């Protein structure tokens, strides 16, 4: 987790996104790179459903929003005491391994989500805010772009800034390829955690290894983990994961994303959709 990408949009969860990135950087000595994230100028927004009028984002307003995003990011990182490293693409291997937490801001980023999905492929993880239905909440399209287009994990920041990250980890295990990939991406966290619980819930499993199997596999990596398989009950698997995480004192949840299709989860619900709507702790996700 030596390189972190933070797409910066002016939403209400931005302090939590920054704090989540800072906690990871302090844990691993990471470089945090911020980029401005705003809609493309070609995106029209309907403002009059009767008359069919549309509003096109003003180029000057777009530049002002990008500058404001950069100012917020830089001010937070400087207040946290992180040194600034503006050179892009100049990380020497020896220096990167010994360097502490630091940040840089990339100003020359095109608007729109397409760039984010491609650029995020260069980073160990992308940190995004948990989406919501309010206009001031992070956008779901940002989460989905980073999740599906980058080939890398996302770290979902909760609405309120976390005070710790990675001390007590719960793996929301369902036997799937997606969760196996999330566990692989999470190994840097798992190796440093104080307590780990591999948790499965009846009704949430697909054909694959059990929670006990995963705990045994982690033991072969030198990582001690407890395991628990909970029977089916009135709670959905998503509720089980979050309830048990709270009981465990979890400050990082590991979860594969969308084992069921996005469309099915939109219609019927599912663990990923529930966690995206209700998680109050950081969540590392991969698809």
N, C-alpha and C positions, 0 to 999 in steps of 0.2 A: 504493500500500500504506500509506495513512495511517491506516486503522482495522483493528484485528485483534481477533478474538473468541477467547478462550481458555476453553472449557468445562473446569471443574476437577472431576475425580473423583479419589478417593484410590487411585491405582494406582502401580505401580512405575516407570512411564515419566514420571511427573509432572515430575521435575527436567529431563528432556530437553524436554518440552513448554514449560516456562518458559524454558529457555535458547534454544530455537528462536525463541520469540516475542520475546525480548530482542534477538537478533541481527537480526531483521527490523526491529524498532522502531529500533534504533540506525542501521540502514542508511537508513531512510526518514523518521525523525522521527515514528514512529507512536504513536497512542494504543492501548494494549492494555486491553481490557475483559475482566475475569474474571467468570464466572458459575458458580454451583454446578451440577454435573450429577450427579444421582442418580436411581435408579428411582422411578417414581411409587408412592405409597402403595397404590394399588389393584393393584399387581403382586404376585401370589402366587408364593412360591418353594416347591416341593415338598421336604419334608425326610424323609418316610417313604413310600417307594414302595409298601410293603406295606399299611400302614394308611390310606394316602391322606391323611395329615395335611398341612396347609399352614401356612406361617408368613407372617404379614402384617407388613410393616415397621412398626415402632413410630414414632409421630409424633415423640416426643421424640428417639429415635435419629436420625431423619431431620433434625431441626433441628441436632442436635449434629454430624452429618456435614457439613451445609452450612456451619456455623460453622468447623469444622476446615479445610474446603477454602478458605474465605476467609482464614483465618489463614495457611495455607501460601502462598497467592498473594501476599498483602500483604507477608509477611515476605521473600519472594524479591525482589519488586520494590523494596522499600525498601533491602534489602541491596545491590542493584545500583545504587542511587543515583537511581532514577527518582522524580520528584515525583508526588504523588497529586492527581488531579482527580476529585472525586466527583460533580460536577454532570453529569447525563445529558441529552443532547440540547441542549447549549448551545455547540456548536463554531462560532465565528465563522469564516468562510472565511479572512480575513486572518490571524487568530491561528493557525489550524490549519496554514497553509502555513509559518509561521515557527517554530512550536513544536517543541521537541525531543521525544525519547521520554518518555512519561508513561503513567500507568496509572490505572484506576479499577476499583472493585469494585461490582457490582450485587447487592445482597442479596435483592431481592424477586423471585426467579425461581421459578416453579413447578417441581415435580419432573417427570421424564419427558422423553423425547427429542422429543416433538412441538414443544415450545416452541423447542428448539434449531434445528430445521429452518426455522422461521419467522423467528426473531430473527436468524439468521445472514445473512439476505438484506440486512441493513443494513450489512454489513462487507465490506471488500475481500477478506478471507480468514479462514477459521477454522482454528485450529491444534489438531490432535488427535494423540494418541499412536498409534504403529503397533500394531494389534491383535495379540493372541496367544491361545493356547489355555489358558494358566494363569489361575487365578481372579484373580491379582493384576495381570493385564495389562489394557490398555485394551480396551473392548468394541467389537466389530465394528459393533454397531448405532449407536454414536455416529458412526463413520466414515461409514457408509452414509446416516444421516440428514442429516448436513452435506453430503455429496456429492450426494445425489439431491434433497433438498428445498430447499436454499438458493438454487440457481441461481448460486452463487459457488464459487470454488475452495477446496479444503482444502490445508493444508500439513501433511504427515505428518511428525511428529517421530520420529526413530529411537529405539531403546531406550536408547542412550547419548547424552548431550548432545553436539551438534556443537561444534567449535571455530571454524568459519567457515561462511558461507552466502552463496552467490551469486557467488563469485569465479570458479569454473570450472563451467560449466553444460553438461549433456548433455540434448538434446531427444530423447526416445525416440519417433521419428517412425514412424507406421504408415499415413499417408495419410488418416486418419479425421477425421470431424467433431469427435469428442471431443478428439483431440489438437490439432486446429486451434484449438479453443476454449481448451485449456490454454495454448497458445503465446500467444494473445491476452491471457489473464489474466496471463501471466508477463512481459509486455513491460517493466514497471518493473525487474524483475531483469535481463532481457536487455540493457537499455540501460546497465546499470552493471557488467556482468560483464567480467572481463579476458579470458576465453577461453570460446568456445562451440563445441560440436560437435553437429551434427544427425546423428543415427544411425538407420539403418534396418537391418532384418534380413530376409532372405528367409524366407518362411513366416510372417512377422508383419505383412505389408502387406495392406491392402484397396485397392480401386481409388481412386486419388487421386494427388496430386502426389508427386514423389520427394523424397528428402532434399536433393538438389542444388537442386531447385526452391525448397524452403523456405529454403535458404541464400541463394539469389539474391533471394528476396523480402525477407529480413531486411536484405540489403545495400541495398535500396531504402529501407529505414527508417533507414539509417545505422549498421547493426549488422553487424559483421564476424563471420562464422561459418564454421567448417570443416564439411565434410560427409563422411560415410562410409556406404557401403552394403555390408553384409557378406553373403557367400553362406551358403546353408543348410549346416548341419553337424550335429554331434551335440548341440550346445547348443540349448535352446529359446530363442525370442526374449526371454523374460524374463531368462534367464541371460545372454544376449548383452548386454542393456542394462546389467545390474549389473556384469558383468565388465569391459566397456569403460569404464563410468563410473569404476571403480576404477583402471584403467590411465591414464585421462585426468586423474586427480586431482580428480574431480568432487565438489563439495560441495552441489550442487542438481540433482536430476533432474526434468525436466518430462515429464509423462506423461498422456495421455488415459486415462480410466478406463472399463473395461467396454465396449470396442467390441463384444466378444462379450457375450452375456447373462450375468448373474450366475449363473443356474442352470447354464448350460453350463460356466462356469469352475469352479463348485463340483464338477462331475462330472469334467470332462476336464482341468481346469487351464487356465491362460492367463497372459499377461504381467502383467495387473493382480493376479491372485491371487498370483503368484510374488513380485512386488514388495511386496505387502502383508505377505507372510510373511518376506521376507528382506532388505529394504532396510536398509542400515546408514548411510544418508545421508538428509537431508531430501528429500522428494518433493512437488512441487506437482502436484496432480491436479485434473482437472475432467471432468465428464460432459456 
